[in-house]
Amino acid sequence: MSDISNALNSSTAAKASSTMKLEKAYLLIIAPSSPAGGALAASLAGAIAAEGATSASSALQGASNSGGSGGQAASMGESTLAGAQSMAGGNLGNKITFLFNPLSYTVTKEAVWERPLNAGSASTAIPIWKGAGPRKMQVEVFLDATYTENGGIQSDIDLLLDCCKPTMLSVMLMKPSPPFVLFGWGLNTGFLSFLSSLVVEYTLFRQDGTPIRAKCNLTMEEIPLAMAKQNPTSGGTARRVRTIVSGDTLQSISYREYGRPTLWRALAEVNEIEDPMRLEPGSTLLIPSLSEATSKS
């Protein structure tokens, strides 16, 4: 039995859970309205990490002053997630927060080299670069509902299982693609990826057969940001919708969308904005493709 399983069954489980509230590992599951949402997912991970650091710092200070455990940080990143959903113009997906952090995780990456064979040479040939394989992350996580009277873990497992099939929208567009996932833990976030393998081992059940504890082995493969930013429609003229929030400027939106603040004029032209200094929070903004924005600037 693993150390975490032992901890779950020990008298120190409650204390361990309290300690881990500040820095809980999580999995962000994103089913964007278009693959362009992948770029937002990457920036969202950083935002959640930054908010988590602020929340953890505040919680630690509060715990120090009051002698408590700092449990108010358990919901770190939730307001960022809600705000990102609003900015994306739809539901980004779900966030699974794990009660117990993993003991470890592995990240691998393969480089593809080829050595041509030369029968006339006694030495080996210089390898020829053929490309880079994707980064892969493997992690074992624990789902546990023994602390609840009638709760279960099947809803979280169903979310993970759904990550192993294409999103409904991508199938309708005849371009099947998986949901994006992003593993994070405190200030450390992984990379934009998809779930390539899931193995679930149910280890504890209620008397009626309801599973309440399971070990899940996740294998995630990197999705390059170039793919995440592609638009699923042909022609390169499709536009997304973004909701303006307080503090937004055309320059800041241009930087987040294209990595270049200088394309703000294209946003102003497409949305017929006469005064770029006056953006009303709550209103929507059409976001042209990068090629369209470049041609207009």
C-alpha positions as CSV (number, residue, x, y, z in Angstrom):
1,M,0.0,0.0,0.0
2,S,1.4,3.4,-0.9
3,D,2.3,6.1,1.6
4,I,-0.7,8.2,0.6
5,S,-3.0,5.2,1.1
6,N,-1.5,4.8,4.5
7,A,-2.0,8.4,5.3
8,L,-5.7,8.1,4.3
9,N,-6.1,5.4,6.8
10,S,-4.0,6.9,9.6
11,S,-5.0,9.1,12.5
12,T,-3.0,11.9,11.0
13,A,-5.1,12.2,7.8
14,A,-7.1,15.1,9.1
15,K,-4.0,17.0,10.0
16,A,-2.4,16.2,6.6
17,S,-5.5,17.4,4.8
18,S,-5.5,20.7,6.7
19,T,-1.8,21.3,5.9
20,M,-2.3,20.6,2.2
21,K,-5.2,23.0,1.8
22,L,-2.8,25.8,0.9
23,E,-1.2,24.1,-2.1
24,K,-3.6,21.6,-3.7
25,A,-2.9,20.0,-7.0
26,Y,-5.6,20.4,-9.6
27,L,-6.5,19.5,-13.2
28,L,-8.1,22.1,-15.4
29,I,-10.2,20.7,-18.2
30,I,-11.0,23.0,-21.1
31,A,-13.5,22.4,-23.8
32,P,-13.2,25.8,-25.6
33,S,-15.6,27.0,-28.3
34,S,-12.6,26.8,-30.7
35,P,-9.0,25.6,-30.5
36,A,-8.1,29.3,-30.1
37,G,-9.2,28.8,-26.5
38,G,-6.0,26.9,-25.9
39,A,-4.0,30.1,-25.8
40,L,-6.4,31.4,-23.1
41,A,-5.9,28.1,-21.2
42,A,-2.2,28.7,-21.1
43,S,-2.5,32.2,-19.8
44,L,-5.2,31.1,-17.4
45,A,-2.9,28.6,-15.7
46,G,-0.5,31.4,-14.9
47,A,-3.3,33.6,-13.6
48,I,-4.5,30.8,-11.3
49,A,-1.0,30.2,-10.1
50,A,-0.5,33.9,-9.4
51,E,-3.8,34.1,-7.5
52,G,-2.9,31.0,-5.6
53,A,0.3,32.5,-4.4
54,T,-1.5,35.6,-3.2
55,S,-4.2,33.5,-1.5
56,A,-1.7,31.2,0.1
57,S,0.4,34.2,1.4
58,S,-2.7,35.8,2.9
59,A,-3.9,32.5,4.4
60,L,-0.5,31.8,5.9
61,Q,-0.5,35.2,7.5
62,G,-4.0,34.7,8.8
63,A,-3.1,31.3,10.2
64,S,0.0,32.8,11.9
65,N,-2.1,35.5,13.5
66,S,-5.0,33.3,14.6
67,G,-3.4,30.0,15.1
68,G,-5.7,28.5,12.4
69,S,-4.8,26.3,9.4
70,G,-5.3,28.9,6.6
71,G,-8.2,26.9,5.1
72,Q,-9.5,30.0,3.3
73,A,-7.0,29.3,0.5
74,A,-8.8,26.1,-0.4
75,S,-10.7,27.9,-3.2
76,M,-7.6,29.6,-4.7
77,G,-8.0,30.3,-8.4
78,E,-11.8,29.9,-8.4
79,S,-12.5,33.6,-9.0
80,T,-9.9,33.6,-11.8
81,L,-11.5,30.6,-13.4
82,A,-14.9,32.2,-13.3
83,G,-13.5,35.4,-14.8
84,A,-11.8,33.5,-17.5
85,Q,-15.0,31.8,-18.4
86,S,-16.7,35.1,-18.7
87,M,-13.9,36.5,-20.9
88,A,-14.0,33.4,-23.2
89,G,-17.7,34.0,-23.8
90,G,-18.6,30.5,-22.6
91,N,-17.8,27.7,-20.3
92,L,-14.2,26.7,-20.3
93,G,-14.8,23.4,-18.6
94,N,-14.1,22.1,-15.1
95,K,-11.5,22.1,-12.5
96,I,-10.8,19.0,-10.4
97,T,-9.0,19.8,-7.1
98,F,-7.3,16.8,-5.5
99,L,-7.7,16.3,-1.7
100,F,-4.2,14.7,-1.5
101,N,-1.3,15.9,-3.6
102,P,0.7,13.3,-5.6
103,L,3.9,11.9,-4.2
104,S,5.6,12.6,-7.5
105,Y,5.1,13.0,-11.3
106,T,7.3,12.5,-14.3
107,V,7.9,14.6,-17.4
108,T,9.5,13.1,-20.4
109,K,10.5,14.4,-23.9
110,E,12.0,12.5,-26.8
111,A,14.3,13.9,-29.4
112,V,14.2,12.2,-32.8
113,W,17.6,11.7,-34.4
114,E,18.6,9.4,-37.3
115,R,22.0,8.0,-37.9
116,P,22.4,7.0,-41.6
117,L,24.3,3.8,-42.1
118,N,27.5,3.8,-44.2
119,A,28.9,0.4,-45.0
120,G,32.2,2.0,-46.1
121,S,32.9,3.8,-42.9
122,A,34.3,2.3,-39.7
123,S,32.9,5.1,-37.5
124,T,29.3,6.1,-36.8
125,A,27.6,8.8,-38.8
126,I,26.7,12.2,-37.4
127,P,23.1,12.1,-36.3
128,I,20.5,14.0,-38.4
129,W,17.8,15.9,-36.5
130,K,14.3,14.7,-37.5
131,G,12.2,16.6,-35.0
132,A,11.1,16.8,-31.4
133,G,8.5,14.5,-29.8
134,P,5.9,16.0,-27.4
135,R,6.5,16.4,-23.7
136,K,4.6,13.8,-21.7
137,M,3.5,14.0,-18.1
138,Q,2.5,11.0,-16.0
139,V,1.0,11.4,-12.5
140,E,-0.9,9.2,-10.1
141,V,-3.7,11.1,-8.2
142,F,-6.1,9.9,-5.5
143,L,-9.8,10.6,-5.4
144,D,-11.4,10.2,-2.0
145,A,-14.9,10.7,-0.7
146,T,-14.7,8.8,2.6
147,Y,-15.0,12.1,4.5
148,T,-18.6,12.7,3.1
149,E,-21.7,10.9,4.2
150,N,-23.3,10.3,0.8
151,G,-20.7,11.7,-1.6
152,G,-18.9,9.8,-4.3
153,I,-16.0,10.1,-6.8
154,Q,-17.7,8.9,-10.0
155,S,-18.5,12.5,-11.2
156,D,-14.8,13.4,-11.2
157,I,-13.9,10.1,-12.9
158,D,-16.6,10.7,-15.6
159,L,-15.0,14.1,-16.3
160,L,-11.6,12.4,-16.8
161,L,-13.2,9.7,-19.0
162,D,-14.7,12.5,-21.2
163,C,-11.2,13.8,-21.7
164,C,-10.4,10.7,-23.7
165,K,-12.9,11.4,-26.5
166,P,-13.3,14.4,-28.9
167,T,-15.4,17.4,-27.9
168,M,-18.9,17.5,-29.3
169,L,-18.3,20.8,-31.0
170,S,-15.1,19.6,-32.8
171,V,-17.0,16.5,-34.1
172,M,-19.8,18.8,-35.4
173,L,-17.1,20.8,-37.2
174,M,-15.7,17.6,-38.6
175,K,-12.4,18.3,-37.0
176,P,-12.3,15.9,-34.0
177,S,-10.0,17.1,-31.3
178,P,-9.8,16.3,-27.5
179,P,-10.4,18.7,-24.6
180,F,-7.4,20.5,-23.4
181,V,-6.1,19.7,-19.9
182,L,-3.6,21.5,-17.7
183,F,-2.1,20.0,-14.5
184,G,-1.1,22.5,-11.8
185,W,0.1,22.5,-8.2
186,G,0.6,25.7,-6.3
187,L,2.8,28.0,-8.4
188,N,3.8,25.2,-10.7
189,T,1.7,24.6,-13.8
190,G,2.3,22.0,-16.4
191,F,1.8,22.5,-20.1
192,L,-1.2,22.5,-22.3
193,S,-1.9,18.9,-23.2
194,F,-4.5,16.2,-23.9
195,L,-5.2,13.1,-21.9
196,S,-3.8,10.2,-23.9
197,S,-4.3,7.5,-21.2
198,L,-6.3,7.0,-18.1
199,V,-6.2,4.0,-15.8
200,V,-8.6,4.0,-12.8
201,E,-8.3,1.5,-9.9
202,Y,-11.3,1.6,-7.5
203,T,-10.0,0.7,-4.1
204,L,-12.9,1.4,-1.6
205,F,-16.7,1.2,-1.8
206,R,-19.8,1.8,0.2
207,Q,-22.0,-1.1,1.1
208,D,-24.2,-0.4,-1.9
209,G,-21.2,-0.6,-4.3
210,T,-20.7,3.1,-4.7
211,P,-17.0,3.8,-5.2
212,I,-15.6,6.3,-2.8
213,R,-11.8,5.9,-3.3
214,A,-9.7,5.4,-6.4
215,K,-6.2,5.7,-7.8
216,C,-6.0,7.3,-11.2
217,N,-3.0,7.2,-13.4
218,L,-3.0,10.0,-16.0
219,T,-0.8,10.3,-19.0
220,M,-0.9,13.7,-20.7
221,E,0.8,14.6,-24.0
222,E,1.7,18.2,-25.0
223,I,-0.4,20.2,-27.4
224,P,1.9,22.8,-29.1
225,L,0.6,26.4,-28.8
226,A,0.7,26.7,-32.6
227,M,-2.0,24.1,-32.8
228,A,-4.0,25.6,-29.9
229,K,-4.2,29.0,-31.6
230,Q,-5.4,27.6,-34.9
231,N,-9.0,28.4,-35.9
232,P,-11.1,25.4,-36.8
233,T,-12.8,27.2,-39.8
234,S,-11.3,27.6,-43.2
235,G,-10.6,31.0,-44.8
236,G,-8.9,32.5,-41.7
237,T,-11.7,35.1,-41.3
238,A,-13.7,33.7,-38.3
239,R,-13.9,35.9,-35.3
240,R,-14.3,35.1,-31.6
241,V,-16.1,37.1,-29.0
242,R,-14.5,38.5,-25.9
243,T,-16.1,40.2,-22.9
244,I,-14.4,43.3,-21.7
245,V,-13.5,43.4,-18.0
246,S,-12.5,46.4,-15.9
247,G,-8.9,47.5,-16.6
248,D,-8.9,46.2,-20.2
249,T,-7.5,48.4,-23.0
250,L,-7.3,47.6,-26.7
251,Q,-3.5,47.4,-26.3
252,S,-3.7,44.9,-23.5
253,I,-6.3,42.8,-25.3
254,S,-4.1,42.9,-28.4
255,Y,-1.1,41.7,-26.4
256,R,-3.1,38.8,-24.8
257,E,-4.6,37.7,-28.1
258,Y,-1.7,38.2,-30.5
259,G,1.4,38.8,-28.3
260,R,1.7,42.3,-29.9
261,P,0.0,45.4,-28.4
262,T,0.5,47.2,-31.8
263,L,-2.4,45.4,-33.4
264,W,-5.0,47.3,-31.3
265,R,-6.0,49.4,-34.4
266,A,-7.4,46.3,-36.0
267,L,-9.6,45.7,-32.9
268,A,-10.8,49.3,-33.1
269,E,-11.6,49.0,-36.8
270,V,-13.4,45.7,-36.6
271,N,-15.5,46.9,-33.6
272,E,-16.0,50.4,-35.0
273,I,-14.5,52.0,-31.8
274,E,-13.9,55.7,-32.2
275,D,-12.4,56.3,-28.8
276,P,-10.0,53.5,-27.8
277,M,-9.6,54.9,-24.3
278,R,-13.2,54.3,-23.5
279,L,-14.1,50.6,-23.2
280,E,-17.2,49.7,-21.3
281,P,-16.8,46.6,-18.9
282,G,-19.4,44.0,-19.8
283,S,-19.6,44.8,-23.4
284,T,-18.3,42.4,-26.1
285,L,-15.5,42.7,-28.5
286,L,-15.0,40.8,-31.8
287,I,-11.5,39.3,-32.1
288,P,-10.3,38.9,-35.7
289,S,-7.8,36.3,-36.6
290,L,-4.1,37.1,-36.5
291,S,-3.8,37.3,-40.3
292,E,-6.8,39.7,-40.5
293,A,-5.5,41.9,-37.7
294,T,-2.1,42.1,-39.3
295,S,-3.5,43.1,-42.6
296,K,-5.5,45.9,-41.0
297,S,-2.6,47.4,-39.0
